């Protein structure tokens, strides 16, 4: 089981709760936390190259986030 603790300022919470683009950024942020690896993990990024993710890190791209959030790829960077 993996536990984490976050401390956000009032301004950060306001930003995350803003429903710009009709999306709750807090929900997006929480979905990113679900992608965090709890232990060292090797991730294959090409046939010959892999990287190591350390606890608390994650790796994704705009396409995966667009699918996760149900938005267009062009919207993802704006969020």
C-alpha positions in Angstrom: 0.0 0.0 0.0 1.3 3.5 -0.9 0.5 6.6 1.2 1.2 10.2 0.3 0.6 13.5 1.9 0.1 16.8 0.1 0.1 20.4 1.3 -1.5 22.9 -1.0 -1.7 26.7 -0.6 -5.1 28.4 -0.8 -4.2 29.8 -4.2 -3.2 26.3 -5.5 -6.5 24.9 -4.3 -8.4 27.8 -6.0 -6.5 27.1 -9.3 -7.2 23.3 -9.1 -10.9 23.9 -8.4 -11.3 26.4 -11.3 -13.6 24.8 -13.9 -11.8 26.3 -16.9 -12.5 24.3 -20.1 -15.4 22.8 -18.2 -12.9 20.5 -16.3 -12.3 20.3 -12.6 -8.5 20.5 -12.5 -8.6 18.9 -9.0 -10.0 15.7 -10.5 -7.3 15.8 -13.2 -4.6 16.3 -10.5 -6.0 13.4 -8.4 -5.9 11.2 -11.5 -2.2 12.0 -11.9 -1.6 10.9 -8.3 -3.1 7.5 -9.2 -0.3 7.2 -11.8 2.5 7.6 -9.3 4.7 4.5 -8.7 5.2 3.4 -5.1 8.5 1.6 -5.8 11.4 1.9 -8.2 10.0 0.8 -11.6 11.7 0.3 -15.0 9.7 1.6 -17.9 10.5 0.7 -21.5 10.3 3.9 -23.6 11.8 2.4 -26.9 12.9 -1.0 -28.0 16.4 -0.3 -26.6 15.9 2.3 -24.0 14.3 2.2 -20.6 14.2 4.6 -17.7 13.8 4.2 -14.0 10.9 5.8 -12.2 11.5 6.5 -8.5 8.8 6.3 -5.8 6.6 9.4 -6.3 7.2 9.7 -10.0 5.1 8.8 -13.0 5.4 9.0 -16.8 2.6 9.7 -19.3 2.0 11.6 -22.5 -0.7 13.9 -23.9 -2.5 11.1 -25.7 -2.8 9.0 -22.5 -4.0 12.0 -20.5 -6.5 12.9 -23.2 -8.0 9.4 -23.0 -7.9 9.5 -19.2 -9.7 12.8 -18.9 -12.0 12.4 -21.9 -10.6 15.5 -23.6 -8.9 16.4 -26.9 -5.1 16.2 -27.0 -4.9 19.9 -27.6 -6.7 20.7 -24.4 -4.4 18.6 -22.2 -1.5 21.1 -22.1 -3.9 23.9 -21.3 -5.1 22.1 -18.2 
